């Protein structure tokens, strides 16, 4: 028998939802309690160990689209050393490194953790990163050190169509910290301006003009694609 979601079930009937974080991210803890003559053995001790594991991991809720107020005012981010494995380009279920990086920003009350490896920007814990410097949009190229995001590709397409200068190259940590604008992009965040990094103001501390333009273009692109899909359906 398996105890799942408040019910005892035969093991063949116990199903984990496909959106369960443990299935998608490899993000979870577990405990095994032996039972003798219908009595759990060491139950309190097992529950104490489970509580400790949960407290140490601090599993966060899945990300959702940022509220309008956050989009208009911009979000905050903190930085961390990118100490994950070297195949970050694979969207695998073992994303504990990303989860722990995201926890850094959650603990700080920020929206993201921007990662640097050997003095260079890679990505954020759950999104790609673009910066604006001197009117030019910069982002790291697709390598094994970043996950190539779908929204990353959409932003690329939008920028190229709008003739926004866009360069993919190594971006130094110093360039990020002195950028005019910093954006994070993902399916859930769409495009979000970061207005503080490690407590220091980015640009003038407000979402910048290029962000506002790109955000509007993204909304138009999204509406156009959704209309096409609705028609084809």
N, C-alpha and C positions, 0 to 999 in steps of 0.2 A: 504494500500500500504506500501511497505518496500523499503527503499533506500539501496541497497547492491552493493558494488563494482562499484559505479558510475552509477547505473541504478535504476529507480523506477520499482518495480515488484509487482504483486499480492502476498500476503503473502504465498499462497500455492506453489508459484514457487521460493520463496527465500530459497536457500539451502546453508548450511555451509559446506565447504570441510572437509572431515574426518581428514585431517592433520592440520586443523586450531588449533592454540595454545590454544585458548579458550576452544575448545572441548577436546583436549588431556590433557592439564595441568590445566584447570580452570584458565588460565592466561589471563586476559583481563579487560577492563573497558567498561562502556556503558553510554549512555545518552538518555533521552527521551525528545523530543521537541513537545509540544502541538501545534496544528495548528487550527486556527479559520478562517473560510471564506478564505481558501487557503493561509493564512498568518501565518508563524511561530511566536509563542509568546515567547519573551525573547530569541531570537536566539543567540544574541551575548553573553549573560550571560551563556547560556547552553554550547556554544562552549568554553567559557573561562574555565568553570568547567571541560569540557572534556579534554582540553589542560593540565590543572593542574593534572588531574588524570593520564594522559599518562606520563607526566613529572615525577611524583612521582614513578610510577611503572617501567618506562623505559624497555619496553619489548625488549628482545634481539632476534636476529635471531636464528633459530634452529641450533644446533651444526652440524659440518661436520667433516670428517676425517682430522686429522692434516696434514699440508703439510710436505713434506719430510725434509725440513730444520729444522722444529720444532722437528721432530722425532730424527734427527741426533744430534741436539744441546741440546734438552731437553726443558721442559717448566717450568713455574713458578707457584707457588700457594701461596695463603694466607690462614690463618686459621680463624675459627669463632666458637663460641659456638653453638652447635647443640640444638636449641630451638624448633624444630619441634614436632609434636605430637608423640605418642608412638607406632603407627602402620606404621612405615616406610617401613615395609616389603610388604605392599599392593601397587601395582602399580596403584594407583587411579588417577583420573583426577584432583584432588585438590592438585597441587604441588606448590602452591604459596610460601610455606616456602623454597622449593628448589630453586625456581626462585629468591627469595630475597637473598638467600645465594650465588647463582651464580653471582648476581649483585655486590656483594662485590668484587669478583675477577675481574669482568669486569671493575669496577671503578678503580681497581689497575693495569689494563693492564696485568692481569695474566690469566692463562688457567683454573684454578680451585680453589675452596674454600674447604679446608679440614676441616672436622667438628669433634669437640670433645665434648663429654658429660661426665660430672663428671670426667674429667681427663683422659678419655679413647677415643681412636679413634673409630668413627662409620664408616663414609664413606665420600665421597665428595658430592658436590651439585648435580652432575649429573654423578657420577661414583663411583666404588668401589676403595678401596685403599689397596695396598700391600706395605710392606717395606722389605728391605733386611738388616739383621744385623748378623754379624759374619758368613756369608755364608748361612744363613737360611732365607727362605721366610716366612714372617709372615702376617697374615690378621685376622681381627675379624671374628668370626664364624657367621653363619646365625642365626639371632635372629629377634625379632620384631623391632629392632632399625636400621636395614639396609635393603635395597632392594637387594635381591639375584639376582645379574646380570647374564645374559647369558654368557657374556665375563668372568666374575668371575669364572663361572664353566669351561669354556674352558681353562683358565689359570691354573686352578686346574688340569684338565686332562693332559695338556701339561707338567706341572711340575712333576706330578707323573710318567708319561711315561718316562720323561728324568731323573728320579731319583734325581730331585732337592729337597733338604730337605724343606718340607712345613709343617707349623704348623698353625692351626686355634686356636686362643686363644685371650683373652683380650690383647690389645696393648695399652700401656700407651702413653700419650702425650709426655713424656720425651723420650721414645723409638723412636717415630716418628722424633722428633727434632734432635736426635743423630744418626739416621739411616745412613747406608752406601749408600742405595738407597731408593727412594720412587717412586712408580708407581701409576698411576691411570688407570683404565680399564673400558671401556664401548663399546657399539656397534659402536659408532661414533669415539671415540678416539682409539679404539683397545687397544694397550698397549702404554702408554706415560710415559716417565721418567720425574719426577719433579726434577729439579736441584737447585731450590731455593725455600725456604719456608719462608714467611714473610721477604723477603729480605736477608735471610741468606743462605749460601751455603749448599747444601745437598751433603755429601761425598766430592768428589773432584770437584764438580760443573759441572760434565759431566755425560751423561748417562753411567751407570756402566756396567761391563761385564755380570752380570746376566741378566740385562735388554736386552742387545744386543742379548744374547742367546735366551731368551724367545721371543723376537720380531721376530727373524728369524723362530723359531719353530711355532709361531702363523701364520706367512705368509705361511709356508708350510702346516700347518693344514687347513688354509682357502682355499688354492689352491686345496688340496686334497678333501675337502668337496664339493667345487664348481664343480670339475670334476665329482664326483659321482652324484651330482644333475643334471648335464648336460646330463650324460649318461642315468639316470633314466627318464628324461623328453623326 
